[in-house]
Every structure is written in structure tokens, then in C-alpha cells.
Amino acid sequence: MQDKQSDGQICEDYHRWYYDNKVWQGVEYLGVPCYKSVADMWNYQEILQQLKPGLIVEFGTRFGGSALFFSVTGRAIRDDVKVLSVDICHADVYPAALMDPAIILATCSSAEPGLIARIQKMREQCPGPVFFILDSDHSKAHVLAELALLREVTRSGDYVVVEDGNINGNPVLPGWGEGPWEALAEYQAEYPDDYSQDKDREAKFGFSFAPNGFLIRN
């Protein structure tokens, strides 16, 4: 029987293989590219089943594969769910996502202060908890700005996922520069009581592109 240290090394080696060989760039959902870990995606659908959100807010749209995943999965759980997907440009979004009736695209920065009022209005129109996922600009400064914005709109019980904390050597892309991992560390040092980390969820499938980034609003 392998010990926990050996298991951890196996998971990290697989994480590196999955990332460095760009397996994630070949992931599609219903024919639309979705640059994620498939293990994370399975985790997200389990979270959605438990949370039953009225609104899903995604920072970072790109091709629309994840927005489509959240819409189809969310509506299987709760047929009135809405997905707000935010990006500075939606030129690459596939028709399947553009035509999905539950997906609403906001073309602006995910750190734009004007989003606060829009999210607050949408969560009143879509009652219940909200699932937030941050997957846009991975620089530390931008992620900190997104987290600051979320302080204004999240409520107790909301779920927040901060993706791509695995870059800058955590364990992939060493030397990339400070990103989501470092942003989370700085944010949590300043606001230690905002979130509880869902470490069991993060560890469920052995590795995640969102280390330390599975958060439940206190």
C-alpha cells in the first residue's frame, strides 16, 4: 500500500503531465472548447447539485464552453438558473453558447465596478445562493481586484472558485509570475474571516487547477 506522500507525488506528476501536455486545451463540452481540468468540471457539477444556485457568475468566457457547461448542468438541477459570463471580448464565443437562452454575456472587465450593481440586480431576479468562478486574467493584481469586487456581492453560503492557482510553480509553469495563488494568499491574510476553504472538495479527485481556490462565503 502506498503512503500519502507517494500518493501526493503521483497526483502532482499527473497534474504536470495533464497541464504540460496541454490535455486541457483539447477538452470540449458539447463540441465547444472548454480549457479546464475535467476533474474540476465534475467537481463543479457536484457542487451545483448541492448548492442549487439561482445564478452562476463566470469571469472569463473565451469560447463559451464552460458557460454552456454551467447552463446545461445548472438547468438540469434548477430550470430557472441564469449564467452571467463576463469577458472583455466575446468574439471567440461559439454559436451554441451564444444561442443558449440561460447565458447572458457581459462585455467588460471582470474587475469593472459597474458589475456590482448588475450582479446584485441579477441575484434579486434569480433568488438563492450564487456560484462564482474566476477564470479570466490570471495576474495577481487582477484577481485581487475581482476578489475585492466579490466582497460587495457575495453572501453567506455562496460558493467561489478561483481557478489557475496552479501556475507559477504550484506546481505548473514555474516562473510565470505572481497569479491567483499569491492573490488568494494576500487576500486571505487581509480578510481571514471572509471564506472557509473547502479542502475536501479540492482534494476529491487528486489534483485541481484551483489549489486553495474552493471557497465558501462565511
Kinemage of the C-alpha trace (Angstrom):
@kinemage 1
@onewidth
@group {chain A} dominant
@subgroup {mainchain}
@vectorlist {calphas} color= white
{ca met a 1} P 0.000 0.000 0.000
{ca gln a 2} L 1.346 3.427 -0.936
{ca asp a 3} L 1.710 6.105 1.727
{ca lys a 4} L 0.159 9.556 1.481
{ca gln a 5} L 3.442 11.121 0.402
{ca ser a 6} L 3.676 8.705 -2.533
{ca asp a 7} L 0.047 9.352 -3.437
{ca gly a 8} L 0.696 13.084 -3.375
{ca gln a 9} L 3.669 12.727 -5.715
{ca ile a 10} L 1.636 10.605 -8.128
{ca cys a 11} L -1.104 13.254 -8.183
{ca glu a 12} L 1.409 16.041 -8.762
{ca asp a 13} L 3.113 14.099 -11.546
{ca tyr a 14} L -0.244 13.524 -13.234
{ca his a 15} L -1.124 17.201 -12.778
{ca arg a 16} L 2.113 18.195 -14.501
{ca trp a 17} L 1.561 15.672 -17.305
{ca tyr a 18} L -2.028 16.849 -17.864
{ca tyr a 19} L -1.003 20.515 -17.936
{ca asp a 20} L 2.366 20.376 -19.683
{ca asn a 21} L 0.995 18.183 -22.472
{ca lys a 22} L -1.894 20.628 -22.906
{ca val a 23} L -4.537 17.947 -22.448
{ca trp a 24} L -6.771 20.710 -21.086
{ca gln a 25} L -6.643 22.528 -24.425
{ca gly a 26} L -8.348 19.550 -26.040
{ca val a 27} L -11.265 19.454 -23.615
{ca glu a 28} L -14.646 20.195 -25.214
{ca tyr a 29} L -18.183 20.369 -23.885
{ca leu a 30} L -20.847 19.589 -26.493
{ca gly a 31} L -18.330 20.479 -29.183
{ca val a 32} L -17.256 23.791 -27.650
{ca pro a 33} L -13.669 24.178 -26.309
{ca cys a 34} L -13.506 24.348 -22.534
{ca tyr a 35} L -9.980 24.836 -21.205
{ca lys a 36} L -10.328 23.147 -17.831
{ca ser a 37} L -9.465 20.049 -15.868
{ca val a 38} L -12.228 17.511 -16.438
{ca ala a 39} L -11.888 16.502 -12.772
{ca asp a 40} L -12.648 20.094 -11.767
{ca met a 41} L -15.649 20.142 -14.087
{ca trp a 42} L -17.034 17.020 -12.438
{ca asn a 43} L -16.457 18.632 -9.065
{ca tyr a 44} L -18.350 21.721 -10.193
{ca gln a 45} L -21.424 19.765 -11.176
{ca glu a 46} L -21.428 18.067 -7.774
{ca ile a 47} L -21.158 21.484 -6.083
{ca leu a 48} L -24.021 22.818 -8.202
{ca gln a 49} L -26.193 19.846 -7.258
{ca gln a 50} L -25.642 20.572 -3.568
{ca leu a 51} L -25.838 24.369 -3.834
{ca lys a 52} L -28.761 24.655 -6.295
{ca pro a 53} L -27.868 28.243 -7.236
{ca gly a 54} L -30.244 30.635 -8.927
{ca leu a 55} L -27.310 32.406 -10.563
{ca ile a 56} L -23.893 31.315 -11.811
{ca val a 57} L -21.329 34.055 -12.447
{ca glu a 58} L -18.299 33.251 -14.580
{ca phe a 59} L -15.347 35.615 -15.010
{ca gly a 60} L -13.697 34.637 -18.309
{ca thr a 61} L -15.766 33.366 -21.261
{ca arg a 62} L -13.335 32.686 -24.146
{ca phe a 63} L -15.095 30.126 -26.372
{ca gly a 64} L -18.137 29.690 -24.147
{ca gly a 65} L -17.618 26.004 -23.382
{ca ser a 66} L -17.682 26.419 -19.629
{ca ala a 67} L -20.636 28.835 -19.796
{ca leu a 68} L -22.517 26.196 -21.787
{ca phe a 69} L -21.495 23.509 -19.283
{ca phe a 70} L -22.763 25.622 -16.381
{ca ser a 71} L -26.007 26.419 -18.201
{ca val a 72} L -26.866 22.854 -19.186
{ca thr a 73} L -25.800 21.400 -15.845
{ca gly a 74} L -27.417 24.192 -13.849
{ca arg a 75} L -30.757 23.869 -15.682
{ca ala a 76} L -30.771 20.108 -15.096
{ca ile a 77} L -30.731 20.947 -11.387
{ca arg a 78} L -32.851 24.099 -11.406
{ca asp a 79} L -34.636 25.084 -14.590
{ca asp a 80} L -34.697 28.828 -13.866
{ca val a 81} L -30.928 29.252 -13.373
{ca lys a 82} L -29.096 32.011 -15.238
{ca val a 83} L -25.411 32.196 -16.186
{ca leu a 84} L -23.670 35.579 -16.338
{ca ser a 85} L -20.388 35.220 -18.241
{ca val a 86} L -18.046 38.215 -18.211
{ca asp a 87} L -15.146 38.941 -20.560
{ca ile a 88} L -13.570 41.937 -22.298
{ca cys a 89} L -14.270 40.367 -25.695
{ca his a 90} L -16.737 37.750 -26.910
{ca ala a 91} L -15.523 37.432 -30.488
{ca asp a 92} L -14.485 33.787 -29.983
{ca val a 93} L -17.725 32.557 -28.406
{ca tyr a 94} L -19.255 29.600 -30.255
{ca pro a 95} L -22.840 29.809 -31.560
{ca ala a 96} L -24.021 27.079 -29.169
{ca ala a 97} L -23.205 29.349 -26.227
{ca leu a 98} L -24.487 32.497 -27.933
{ca met a 99} L -27.853 30.872 -28.570
{ca asp a 100} L -28.281 29.331 -25.125
{ca pro a 101} L -31.252 31.110 -23.505
{ca ala a 102} L -29.829 30.940 -19.974
{ca ile a 103} L -26.442 32.505 -20.822
{ca ile a 104} L -26.065 36.276 -20.539
{ca leu a 105} L -22.794 37.789 -21.771
{ca ala a 106} L -21.362 40.942 -20.201
{ca thr a 107} L -18.607 42.503 -22.303
{ca cys a 108} L -16.402 44.329 -19.828
{ca ser a 109} L -13.582 43.737 -17.387
{ca ser a 110} L -14.413 41.346 -14.571
{ca ala a 111} L -12.979 43.950 -12.204
{ca glu a 112} L -15.298 46.684 -13.532
{ca pro a 113} L -17.062 48.326 -10.538
{ca gly a 114} L -20.254 48.593 -12.575
{ca leu a 115} L -20.611 44.810 -12.335
{ca ile a 116} L -21.511 45.134 -8.669
{ca ala a 117} L -24.928 46.629 -9.382
{ca arg a 118} L -25.559 44.210 -12.245
{ca ile a 119} L -24.790 41.136 -10.158
{ca gln a 120} L -26.834 42.455 -7.235
{ca lys a 121} L -29.795 43.048 -9.535
{ca met a 122} L -29.476 39.607 -11.126
{ca arg a 123} L -29.297 37.818 -7.820
{ca glu a 124} L -32.522 39.511 -6.778
{ca gln a 125} L -34.106 38.278 -10.027
{ca cys a 126} L -32.623 34.788 -9.508
{ca pro a 127} L -33.123 34.085 -5.805
{ca gly a 128} L -30.941 31.649 -3.937
{ca pro a 129} L -27.213 31.134 -3.489
{ca val a 130} L -24.741 32.078 -6.214
{ca phe a 131} L -21.848 30.094 -7.660
{ca phe a 132} L -18.917 32.293 -8.759
{ca ile a 133} L -15.912 31.138 -10.765
{ca leu a 134} L -12.864 33.304 -11.544
{ca asp a 135} L -11.017 32.324 -14.729
{ca ser a 136} L -10.060 35.473 -16.618
{ca asp a 137} L -6.828 37.477 -16.349
{ca his a 138} L -4.575 35.389 -14.088
{ca ser a 139} L -2.351 38.229 -12.856
{ca lys a 140} L -2.226 38.753 -9.104
{ca ala a 141} L -3.451 42.354 -9.332
{ca his a 142} L -6.460 41.431 -11.440
{ca val a 143} L -7.508 38.502 -9.253
{ca leu a 144} L -7.225 40.716 -6.169
{ca ala a 145} L -9.487 43.256 -7.895
{ca glu a 146} L -12.013 40.516 -8.668
{ca leu a 147} L -11.962 39.291 -5.066
{ca ala a 148} L -12.472 42.857 -3.843
{ca leu a 149} L -15.498 43.150 -6.129
{ca leu a 150} L -16.913 39.877 -4.819
{ca arg a 151} L -16.754 41.230 -1.247
{ca glu a 152} L -19.556 43.571 -2.311
{ca val a 153} L -21.848 40.953 -3.844
{ca thr a 154} L -21.290 37.609 -2.099
{ca arg a 155} L -23.468 36.410 0.760
{ca ser a 156} L -23.091 33.686 3.348
{ca gly a 157} L -23.307 30.271 1.697
{ca asp a 158} L -22.234 31.423 -1.774
{ca tyr a 159} L -19.542 29.320 -3.432
{ca val a 160} L -16.464 30.863 -5.066
{ca val a 161} L -13.845 29.045 -7.131
{ca val a 162} L -10.582 30.806 -8.005
{ca glu a 163} L -9.025 28.890 -10.891
{ca asp a 164} L -5.429 28.650 -12.126
{ca gly a 165} L -3.688 28.990 -8.793
{ca asn a 166} L -1.657 26.040 -10.069
{ca ile a 167} L 0.525 28.328 -12.230
{ca asn a 168} L 3.786 29.938 -11.073
{ca gly a 169} L 5.114 26.629 -9.790
{ca asn a 170} L 2.038 25.437 -7.895
{ca pro a 171} L 3.034 23.059 -9.461
{ca val a 172} L 2.982 24.114 -13.145
{ca leu a 173} L 4.506 26.999 -15.155
{ca pro a 174} L 7.284 27.894 -12.690
{ca gly a 175} L 8.488 31.444 -13.249
{ca trp a 176} L 5.158 32.601 -14.699
{ca gly a 177} L 4.913 35.367 -12.106
{ca glu a 178} L 2.538 36.057 -9.252
{ca gly a 179} L -1.001 34.997 -10.023
{ca pro a 180} L -4.163 33.601 -8.414
{ca trp a 181} L -2.320 31.599 -5.726
{ca glu a 182} L -0.496 34.688 -4.485
{ca ala a 183} L -3.616 36.842 -4.796
{ca leu a 184} L -5.557 34.438 -2.602
{ca ala a 185} L -2.780 34.348 -0.008
{ca glu a 186} L -2.709 38.150 0.200
{ca tyr a 187} L -6.496 38.456 0.269
{ca gln a 188} L -6.897 35.847 2.995
{ca ala a 189} L -4.199 37.484 5.090
{ca glu a 190} L -6.195 40.730 4.972
{ca tyr a 191} L -9.672 39.192 5.254
{ca pro a 192} L -9.219 35.862 7.047
{ca asp a 193} L -12.874 35.541 8.010
{ca asp a 194} L -14.457 36.020 4.583
{ca tyr a 195} L -14.233 32.422 3.372
{ca ser a 196} L -13.827 28.862 4.557
{ca gln a 197} L -11.702 26.652 2.329
{ca asp a 198} L -13.417 23.510 1.055
{ca lys a 199} L -10.281 21.375 1.156
{ca asp a 200} L -12.106 18.043 0.935
{ca arg a 201} L -13.774 19.138 -2.282
{ca glu a 202} L -10.481 20.404 -3.715
{ca ala a 203} L -8.736 17.109 -2.960
{ca lys a 204} L -11.523 14.785 -4.075
{ca phe a 205} L -10.064 13.835 -7.465
{ca gly a 206} L -6.379 14.048 -6.595
{ca phe a 207} L -5.487 17.369 -8.204
{ca ser a 208} L -7.095 20.634 -9.202
{ca phe a 209} L -6.310 23.655 -11.350
{ca ala a 210} L -7.697 25.701 -8.415
{ca pro a 211} L -5.466 24.884 -5.421
{ca asn a 212} L -6.658 26.722 -2.298
{ca gly a 213} L -9.404 28.116 -4.500
{ca phe a 214} L -12.540 26.205 -3.419
{ca leu a 215} L -14.170 28.726 -1.093
{ca ile a 216} L -17.438 29.036 0.818
{ca arg a 217} L -18.505 32.522 1.913
{ca asn a 218} L -18.905 32.771 5.672
